[in-house]
Amino acid sequence: MTLAGEKIWKKLSPFLKDKKTIFLCGSGKNGEDGKMLFNLAKKKFDADFINFKKSVKLRLVLKKLKKTINNYDIVIDALFGIGINRKIEGSYVDLFDLLNNSEPKIISIDLPSGINPDTGDVMGGSINANFTMAINFLKPAYFLHPSKAKCGKIVLVDLGIRAIKKRNPNIKLINKNLITKRRKKIPVDIHKYRKGNLLVFSGIMLGAARLVALSARKIGCGLSTIKILKKFKKYSLVIEPGTITKYGENLNIDKYSAFVIGPGLGLDFPKKKILKSLNNKIPSVIDADALSIFEKTKKKFHKLLEKRNNQILTPHQGEFNRIFNIKDSDKITRSIIAAKLTNSVIVYKGNDTVIADNKNNVYLNSKAQKSLATAGTGDILAGLIGGLLSQNYSLIDASVLGVWVHSKLSCKKKNIIAEDFVSSIKPIK
């Protein structure tokens, strides 16, 4: 605890210079950290302290704080830490509301009070921090909603304590080092027939298939083909010239190295055609309508995928809820259960995308920006993952790399609509 206090203080003290600060400390270990920090702060800075011990009359403290809170520049939140195991109720909810709506900046120690560290759930009420001092380890709550939006900027305080090598589940953050280790080197004598041949099944919304096929080629896939139903042939004149088109029923799927099915199919797309397309062992990305269509026959769909054992499912929350009846509250657990149920890699999309396989390996994405909330970006992700899958990346590596590239695209201010995103895609180097 002493080591933690000293390390946190080095990170915290620059925030307190020339500021008036109040430390709010609970009765647990998080509170003890806060008290230690206050003892260091009062020697150098203008700092006050409130001890929220079990015997404190919270309503009297709250009444006083309402009059004085805006006299401070900084609030240090050391009320509840990672050990929280109960719902926040009563006056503490009122306290959190007061702090969240007051003028001072809030710095939380390890975790904003009221947040479950593993699931990201709000336990009845929570602090909305401007900064969170993460002690030694990053917690899932920093990257999962709804807590992600409540943590503010994460400041990692390294205590030098190493994580155990065997973890269950084995959760990793997607970052540049991870990407560097997983990317492939492309030989100089490569040609298009060895760089991947992706097939995209299309339906009524051909634009979605176009985004998939083009994104796949932009990420390095040698060839991409859209299979178009004959009745939609007249719309294929607008397809990019580098994308191959196929019509009708006769198609040798075995010549393709991977395929994507789902984007733009429409919910009226024949279920039998999807089942026929999945009747093989070719690596595949199953997305959008190819998932939702099986809402009423989800158990049969699960068994088909379990037996097939060579696919990535990329549902957003609505699609996930349609094809899985999983009650667990947190996104990580739901993703792991879904991966085991279907023998698949699950890319559970969102601003807090979770990737999970059936061996308890989990990858969290932290880079996605709100610019992804526009039509077509999900199709682009399917194309990125499918394009990498066609280049002989494993299911998990194609998913991790695809999500990474996708989120990096969202960090570019010029990318506003799907067409902007596609124009910015570059092969992984």
C-alpha positions, 0 to 999 in steps of 0.5 A: 500500500505504501508503494502504491501511494508513493507511485500514485503520488508521482502521477497525481501531484502535478495535477494538484499544483496551485489547485484547491483539492478535497479528498473523499475517502471510503472505509476500504482499501481504496480509502486507505490509498486516498488517506495516504495521498492526502497526507502527502498532499497537505504538506505541499498543497491546499488540500482538505479531507473527508473520511466516509467511515461507516459511522459517518452521518452521510446526509450531514456531510452531503448537506455541507458539501452542497455549499462548499463543493464548487470552492474546490478545483479538484475532487479525489475520489477514493470512496469505493475501489475494485472490491465493490460488491453491492449496489450503491443506494440512498445518500451515496447516489445523491453524493455521486449526482452532486459531484458529477454536476459540480465544477471541480475536475474529478480524479478517481483512484484505480476506478470511478466509485460505483463501477464493477471492475470486471463487467463495467456495470454501474452498481446503482450509481457512479462517479463520472471521472475526468481522470482515473489513476489505474493502479498497476493493471488495466481493468476491463471496465476501462474499455467496456460500456457503460463504464468506459465513458465514466473513466475519463483519461486513464493514467497507468501507475506501474507498481512493477508487479507482473501479471500471472502468465496463465489467466482465465479468461486470458484478456488482452488489450489490442495495441500496436505491439500485439499487431506487430507480432501478428502481421505477416510479411509479404514476399516480393514475388507474391502475385494476386492468386496467392494473395487471397481470393474472397467471395462476397454473397450479396442480396438486395442491398448491393452497396453493402457487398461493394463495401465488403469487396472493396475493403478486402482488396484495399487491405491486401486481398488479391481478388474479390468477387461478388456473387449477385442474384440474377434479379439484381444484375441490372444494379451491378453496372456501378460495381468498382471495375476491380471487383469481379461479378458472378451471377446465378446459381452455378459457382465453384466455392472451393476455388475461394480462400474465404467468403463473407456472407450477410451484409446487405442480404435482406431479411427476406433472403432465402435461408436455404441459400445461406445454409447451402453457402455454409455447407463447406469448411472454407474460412468465413465471416458471417455478419448482419442478416446472415445472423438475424435470419436465424433468430427463430431457429437459433439452436439449429444454427448453433449446431451447424456452426459448431460442426462447421468450426471455421467461421467468425461471427460479427454481430452488433448488440441487436444481432447478438441478442437475436441469435443468442439467449445468453443472460450473463450481464457482461460483454466478455462473458457473453462473448466467451459463451457464444464462442463456445456455443458455436465453435466460432470466433466472436467479434461482438461489435460496438464502441467497446468491441470484444473478440473472443474464441472458444479457448477463453482468449479475449481481446478488447479494443480501445481505439474506436471513435464515435465516427464509426456510427455511420452506415456502412462501417460494419460492412467495411469491418466485414471486408477487412476481416474477410480480406485478411482471412483470405490471405491465410490469417487465422480466425483470431488474427484476422479478427484482431487485425481487422478490428485494429485497422477499423478503429484506427480509421475512425481516428482520422478526422477526415473520415466521416462517411463509409466512402471516406473510410474505404479511401483511407484503408491501407494494407498492414505493413 
